[in-house]
Amino acid sequence: MNSAPPLPAAVLALVDEAERLQRAGQIEAAARAWERVLGAAPEHARALSFFAMHAYRNGDLATARRLIERAAAGWPRTALV
């Protein structure tokens, strides 16, 4: 079973920021924060899931599927759909 590796405090702070912005409905700012998360942790499940949902909402089902499969493959207990 795969498990998520521990993340540095700086990445955890970015995750917190991305989630806060997303909850506040600031989707563009959240996307920029999630991009920074992926820059530091390219297989971060929540970041991949965010972009998968964005692709899904925009009708890009192939990209949505690819991203959610990456999230699930890397961290099967963490992927959010």
C-alpha positions in Angstrom: 0.0 0.0 0.0 1.3 3.5 -0.9 1.2 6.2 1.7 1.7 9.9 1.4 5.3 11.0 2.2 5.6 13.7 4.8 5.5 17.2 3.4 7.8 20.1 4.4 6.1 22.8 6.5 6.3 25.2 3.5 4.3 22.9 1.3 1.7 22.3 4.1 1.3 26.1 4.4 0.7 26.2 0.6 -1.9 23.5 1.0 -3.6 25.4 3.8 -3.6 28.5 1.6 -5.0 26.7 -1.4 -7.8 25.1 0.7 -8.7 28.4 2.3 -8.9 30.2 -1.1 -10.9 27.4 -2.5 -13.4 27.5 0.4 -13.7 31.2 0.0 -14.7 30.8 -3.7 -11.5 32.4 -5.0 -10.9 29.7 -7.6 -8.3 31.4 -9.7 -6.2 32.3 -6.6 -6.7 28.7 -5.3 -5.5 27.3 -8.7 -2.3 29.4 -8.4 -1.8 28.1 -4.9 -2.4 24.5 -6.0 0.0 25.0 -8.9 2.7 25.9 -6.3 1.8 22.8 -4.3 2.3 20.7 -7.4 5.6 22.4 -8.1 6.8 21.2 -4.8 4.9 17.9 -4.6 4.0 16.8 -8.2 1.8 13.9 -7.1 -0.1 15.7 -4.3 -3.5 14.0 -4.4 -5.6 17.0 -3.3 -3.9 19.3 -5.8 -4.4 16.8 -8.6 -8.0 16.3 -7.5 -8.6 20.1 -7.6 -7.4 20.2 -11.2 -9.3 17.0 -12.1 -12.5 18.6 -10.9 -11.7 21.8 -12.8 -11.1 19.8 -16.0 -14.3 17.9 -15.4 -16.4 21.1 -15.0 -14.9 22.4 -18.2 -15.8 19.3 -20.1 -12.3 18.0 -20.5 -13.0 14.4 -19.3 -9.8 12.9 -20.6 -7.7 15.3 -18.5 -10.0 14.9 -15.5 -9.6 11.1 -15.7 -5.9 11.2 -16.1 -5.5 13.5 -13.1 -7.8 11.6 -10.8 -6.0 8.3 -11.8 -2.7 9.9 -10.9 -4.1 11.0 -7.6 -5.5 7.6 -6.8 -2.4 5.7 -7.9 0.0 7.8 -5.8 -2.1 8.1 -2.7 -5.1 5.8 -2.9 -6.4 6.7 0.6 -6.0 10.5 0.0 -7.5 11.1 -3.5 -10.6 13.3 -3.3 -13.2 12.9 -6.0 
